[in-house]
Every structure is written in structure tokens, then in C-alpha cells.
Amino acid sequence: MKNESRQGTKGSSTRRGGLIFFGIVAAIYALVLVVFPSTGKEALALTLAVLKALIVPLSLVFAALVLTNLFLKPKQVSALIGKDSGLKGSLLSLLAGIASVGPAYAWYPLLGTVHKHGGGAGQISVFLFGRAIKPFLLPAMIAYFGWVFSLSITLLTAIGALILGWTMNRIRGTTA
């Protein structure tokens, strides 16, 4: 229970920090609008253009996060990629790692929770290693390096992730 109360406090201070940051940015915009009206209007127009361009992708990401939090609980994920989930769990971890976005450290709290609920160290390692494969970058990689190199390195990265997971499970003494 103590851990939960600390997390609640941390979450509220983070929200407060976000509001303070927003207030500072709004104040700077207001100051620039007063002191340099044409520059301020231009900056505001650029900001609104960026927000307009990002609203759909950000909404989709937010919806995906909400749906994930609604339907996938750490215990369910742990059951799928648990210590004894074997190759199936490793393949699911690999696919999840490939599909994941954002910085790796943002996934650590979720992965830590999954680990506490029985998620395997090998499968978590596969997830983190699999993050190196980014399908949306594959066309650019193919354009720069060609099909053979791009597909070979992608396949070798996937195989390397699975080997790492197997090795981690052996080191940790699990059967998967």
C-alpha cells in the first residue's frame, strides 16, 4: 500500500509540473504577442498548424492507449508472456516489441509490472531487443541499403532477440 500512495503523489506532482509548464509557455506566447505582435501571430499560427497536423495521429495513439489499458491488464500480459510461455510467448513479445513506439525507458514501468506478475525475463528481453525492428523505417532502409541487406538485418535482429530471450531464460533458470 505504501508503494501505491507514493505513486499517487508522484502522479499528482507530475500533473502539476505539466500545468506549470503549460502556464509558462502560455505566458511567453502572451508576452511575445504584446511585445512583437506580428512575430507572436506568426508563432501562434505555426503552433496551430502543427497541432492541426498532429491531432489525428495523437488521437489515435491516445485511443490505442485507452483501449490497451481497458482490455490488457498486467496479469493477462504476464499469462501470455510468462516464464513458462515458451516460443509462443517469445514470439508474442517480439511482435509487441516491433509494434511498440516511443523511448525504451517509457516501457520500463509496464515491463516491471509484467515481471512482478510473472512475466518472463527472457520474454521481456525479447521485447526490448525486438524494439530495434521498425517496420515503418523498412522502406527507407531498403532505399539506402537494398532489399537483401534490409531483410537480412531485420531477420537476424529477430533471431538475435529470440536467442537473447532463450539465453536469459537459461541464465535465470526457467524452462521457457
Secondary structure, DSSP 4 states (H G I P E B T S, - for coil): -HHHHHHHHHHHHHHHHHHHHHHHHHHHHHHHHHHSHHHHHHHHHHHHHHHHHHHHHHHHHHHHHHHHHHH--HHHHHHHSBTT-HHHHHHHHHHHHHH--S-GGGGHHHHHHHHHTTB-HHHHHHHHHHTT--GGGHHHHHHHH-HHHHHHHHHHHHHHHHHHHHHHHHHHT---
